[in-house]
Amino acid sequence: MNGSSAEPHLFVVFGGTGDLMRRKLLPALYHLANKYQLGSQFKILGVARSTEYDDVSYRQFAAEALNEFIGTQDGKSNGWCNECLYFQSIQKGEAKDFVALRARIEAIEAENGLPGNRVFYLALGPTAFPSTIAGLGESGLNDSQGWTRLVIEKPFGHDLETARELNATVHAHFKETQVYRIDHYLGKETVQNLLAFRFSNPMFESVWNRDRVENVQITVAEDLGVGTRAGYYDQSGAMRDMMQNHLTQLLTLTAMEAPAAFEADAIRDEKVKVLRSIKKIRARDVIFGQYDATQNNGHSTLGYHEEDGVAKDSKTETFVGLRLHIDNWRWEGVPFYLRTGKRLRKRVTQIIVNFKMPPVSLFQTFEGCHLHSNTLVMTLQPDEGFVLYFDVKQPGQGMNLQRQALKFRYSDKFGPLPDGYETLLN
Ligand code: BG6
């Protein structure tokens, strides 16, 4: 976060006992702390409605989460939890609870000599955003002697109207410069690399358009089901959970023009131009699906309707596929296929650019000769890297063509990549 994460500060997580905290935020904060990127005066306050925790049991909860998700079993992570973590219940989230929260924050800051720099991270279901933001504002927690930041994740509202209402609530209590609306895909190394790939390799730029590209396919497939998050997911579905945020970011990075500068506003402006150029999506260009129970080699998985917390008659989509057209000079006539779903065959996030076939097929007279189009496969996770497919003549008589691959794998060249949250919180 703008180089200030090393300044002494308190990191307050609403949803401190939730899935995001356990799976992503705690591991990311722990890794950053180990790389000395959080400074020496850094504390975490987990906030939740639950009254079952105090500081001691919350530290135990955090140590178990670190153990489960990054396999730490050493005294070091326990020591870190004991040293850094606190817990405060927000009970029913009434005004008096926020007053108590404020008092607790000030006490932790006084105890640790923190100057009042605070991050409020809303790791919450979207229905809790407005009341939490209002609670922070009304209790005066939107301002302090240091800096105060508010971090919000998706989905930002349920539709345009509620997104505007939420924005109005945010602006009633916080200045825009305090607000970070984040998408963790933008913290992934391979997603950040899309800008480097496109704008530092002019060779690709010259073919990155309607003259050379047949279609673009963006896939975010997950093998896991909804897990313990049905309460949130069943109200959101794949469109609001993944498509309107993560896949749309991948789309804009793939399709945008070069920004005037490598600066947030300039990049945002180019992305917005892509979004504005998307043709109205017709019903026949969208498909929805829901996963079913499966049985494979003695291994079975639950269908969406059988998952804990999912309404038996739920129509919430766990898969969505879209065909889009971007109506601008670069992309006119090139379909973009976007798809995402849970409980699919394997976990993979990929952008595939299929290039056009040669205008004239010179080799068609040779029996059995099959020409393939060039294809660029950018795998964003897992097994991150690129593959560029092209045809070569198979040695020997005649003219048989074979598809070959030029490959680059991150793991061959670099160490393990940091999680997106680590980059965003840094
Ligand atoms: C989150 C969604 O934003 O992204 C989850 O809420 C999804 O439903 C997750 O599983 C996928 O993230 P990643 O980094 O594992 O691709």
Boltz pocket constraint, residues with backbone or C-beta under 6 A from the ligand:
constraints:
  - pocket:
      binder: B
      contacts: [[A, 222], [A, 241], [A, 242], [A, 420]]
      max_distance: 6.0
